[in-house]
Amino acid sequence: MLATFLVQTGAFDRAIIELDKVIKHSTTGTAAEAARARLASIAFSRGDLADAERRANEVLERNPRNPEALLVRGNVKLQREDARGAVEDLRTATRDVPDSVPLLVALGRAHAVAGDAGLAEEAMRRAVEALQTVPTLALIDGNRCPVMKIQSMAIVGGDDKVEAISAASILAKTARDAALVTLHE
């Protein structure tokens, strides 16, 4: 799909035009739903939380289990400090896509914000185990490590102290955006 390519290359304005065309001319509800979910993802990536939420809700009215829309809405809720609402949306999404690393990472963040350290660690462990490339060491920004099959090290304030953790934070956001593209497809 041209819109997917445009999103991946950062041409968001052109992608929006193409997705609007898909919605307008779609003969199947599935194509229009996917385009609407992608528009929600783009809005979130651009920081427009109100538009992202509105678009995600439009998709979820038609299909309450659309994983891309649930991920967008869950991330919006996290940004608005509604961790419990985010957990609910992200858990629903992981029922259909249980090995999605971006969904599991978002779910882990939501559990952490909600104060559920054990559930946050479990989601983090599942995300690491779902990676295609198995790491040899996991540096954890925090004071606890989940029990994993690989060595891990907790570093309090790691985002400020370890360049790899800071870089991983940026990569995680990029991966989240890429996952929204993949979920759209």
C-alpha positions as CSV (number, residue, x, y, z in Angstrom):
1,M,0.0,0.0,0.0
2,L,1.4,3.4,-1.0
3,A,0.3,4.9,2.4
4,T,2.4,2.4,4.3
5,F,5.5,3.4,2.2
6,L,4.7,7.1,2.8
7,V,4.5,6.6,6.5
8,Q,7.7,4.7,6.6
9,T,9.5,7.4,4.8
10,G,8.0,10.2,7.0
11,A,5.8,11.7,4.3
12,F,2.8,11.9,6.7
13,D,0.9,14.5,4.8
14,R,0.9,12.5,1.6
15,A,0.0,9.4,3.6
16,I,-3.0,11.1,5.1
17,I,-4.2,12.1,1.6
18,E,-3.8,8.5,0.4
19,L,-5.5,7.0,3.4
20,D,-8.4,9.5,3.0
21,K,-8.8,8.2,-0.6
22,V,-8.9,4.6,0.7
23,I,-11.7,5.5,3.1
24,K,-13.6,7.4,0.5
25,H,-13.4,4.8,-2.2
26,S,-13.2,1.5,-0.2
27,T,-15.6,-1.2,-1.2
28,T,-14.8,-3.2,1.9
29,G,-15.1,-2.2,5.5
30,T,-11.7,-3.9,6.3
31,A,-9.7,-1.5,4.0
32,A,-11.5,1.6,5.4
33,E,-11.0,0.3,9.0
34,A,-7.3,-0.2,8.4
35,A,-7.0,3.2,6.9
36,R,-8.8,4.8,9.8
37,A,-6.5,3.0,12.3
38,R,-3.5,4.1,10.4
39,L,-4.7,7.7,10.6
40,A,-5.0,7.4,14.3
41,S,-1.4,6.1,14.5
42,I,-0.2,9.0,12.4
43,A,-2.0,11.5,14.7
44,F,-0.5,9.9,17.7
45,S,3.0,9.9,16.2
46,R,2.5,13.6,15.5
47,G,1.5,14.3,19.1
48,D,-2.1,15.1,18.4
49,L,-3.7,13.1,21.2
50,A,-7.2,14.4,20.7
51,D,-7.2,13.5,17.0
52,A,-5.6,10.1,17.7
53,E,-8.1,9.3,20.3
54,R,-11.0,10.4,18.2
55,R,-9.8,8.3,15.2
56,A,-9.1,5.3,17.3
57,N,-12.5,5.5,18.9
58,E,-14.1,5.6,15.4
59,V,-12.3,2.4,14.5
60,L,-13.2,0.7,17.8
61,E,-16.9,1.6,17.4
62,R,-16.9,-0.7,14.4
63,N,-14.4,-3.3,15.6
64,P,-13.7,-3.2,19.4
65,R,-10.7,-5.5,19.0
66,N,-8.7,-3.7,16.4
67,P,-5.2,-4.1,17.8
68,E,-3.8,-1.0,16.1
69,A,-6.6,1.3,17.4
70,L,-6.3,-0.3,20.9
71,L,-2.6,0.4,20.9
72,V,-3.1,4.0,19.9
73,R,-5.9,4.5,22.4
74,G,-3.8,2.8,25.1
75,N,-0.8,5.0,24.4
76,V,-3.1,8.1,24.5
77,K,-4.4,7.0,27.9
78,L,-0.9,6.5,29.1
79,Q,0.0,10.1,28.0
80,R,-3.0,11.3,29.9
81,E,-2.0,9.3,33.0
82,D,-5.0,6.9,32.8
83,A,-2.9,3.8,33.4
84,R,-5.8,1.6,34.3
85,G,-7.6,2.5,31.1
86,A,-4.4,1.9,29.1
87,V,-4.0,-1.5,30.7
88,E,-7.5,-2.5,29.7
89,D,-7.1,-1.5,26.1
90,L,-3.6,-3.1,25.8
91,R,-4.7,-6.3,27.4
92,T,-7.5,-6.6,24.9
93,A,-5.1,-6.0,22.1
94,T,-2.6,-8.6,23.3
95,R,-5.4,-11.3,23.3
96,D,-5.3,-11.1,19.5
97,V,-1.6,-10.3,19.0
98,P,0.1,-11.9,22.1
99,D,3.7,-11.6,20.8
100,S,3.6,-8.0,19.6
101,V,6.6,-6.4,21.2
102,P,5.3,-2.8,21.0
103,L,2.0,-3.9,22.6
104,L,3.8,-5.7,25.4
105,V,6.2,-2.8,26.0
106,A,3.2,-0.4,26.2
107,L,1.4,-2.8,28.5
108,G,4.5,-3.0,30.7
109,R,4.7,0.8,30.9
110,A,1.0,1.0,31.7
111,H,1.3,-1.6,34.5
112,A,4.4,0.3,35.9
113,V,2.5,3.6,35.9
114,A,-0.4,1.9,37.6
115,G,1.9,0.6,40.3
116,D,1.7,-3.0,39.3
117,A,5.4,-3.8,39.3
118,G,5.0,-7.6,39.0
119,L,2.7,-7.3,36.0
120,A,5.1,-4.7,34.5
121,E,8.0,-7.1,34.8
122,E,5.9,-10.0,33.3
123,A,5.0,-7.8,30.3
124,M,8.7,-6.8,29.9
125,R,9.9,-10.4,30.1
126,R,7.3,-11.4,27.4
127,A,8.5,-8.5,25.2
128,V,12.1,-9.5,25.5
129,E,11.3,-13.1,24.8
130,A,9.2,-12.1,21.7
131,L,12.2,-10.2,20.1
132,Q,13.4,-11.7,16.9
133,T,17.0,-11.2,17.9
134,V,17.8,-12.6,21.4
135,P,19.9,-10.2,23.5
136,T,22.7,-11.4,25.8
137,L,22.1,-8.7,28.4
138,A,19.1,-6.6,29.3
139,L,19.8,-3.2,30.9
140,I,16.7,-2.2,32.9
141,D,15.9,1.4,33.7
142,G,14.7,0.9,37.2
143,N,15.4,-0.9,40.5
144,R,14.1,-4.4,39.7
145,C,14.6,-6.9,36.9
146,P,12.1,-9.5,35.7
147,V,13.2,-13.1,35.8
148,M,14.3,-13.8,32.3
149,K,16.2,-16.4,30.3
150,I,19.0,-13.8,29.8
151,Q,21.2,-11.8,32.1
152,S,19.7,-8.5,33.3
153,M,20.9,-5.5,35.3
154,A,18.7,-2.9,36.9
155,I,20.0,0.7,36.8
156,V,18.1,3.4,38.7
157,G,17.9,6.5,36.6
158,G,19.4,4.5,33.7
159,D,17.9,6.8,31.0
160,D,20.2,9.5,32.3
161,K,23.2,7.4,33.2
162,V,23.5,4.9,30.3
163,E,23.6,6.0,26.7
164,A,22.3,2.6,25.5
165,I,19.2,2.9,27.7
166,S,18.6,6.5,26.4
167,A,19.0,5.2,22.8
168,A,16.7,2.3,23.5
169,S,14.0,4.7,24.6
170,I,14.2,6.5,21.3
171,L,14.3,3.2,19.4
172,A,11.3,1.9,21.4
173,K,9.2,4.9,20.3
174,T,10.4,4.4,16.7
175,A,9.6,0.7,17.0
176,R,6.1,1.5,18.3
177,D,5.4,3.7,15.3
178,A,6.7,0.9,13.0
179,A,4.5,-1.6,14.8
180,L,1.5,0.6,14.2
181,V,2.3,0.4,10.5
182,T,2.7,-3.4,10.7
183,L,-0.6,-3.8,12.7
184,H,-2.3,-1.7,10.0
185,E,-1.2,-4.1,7.3
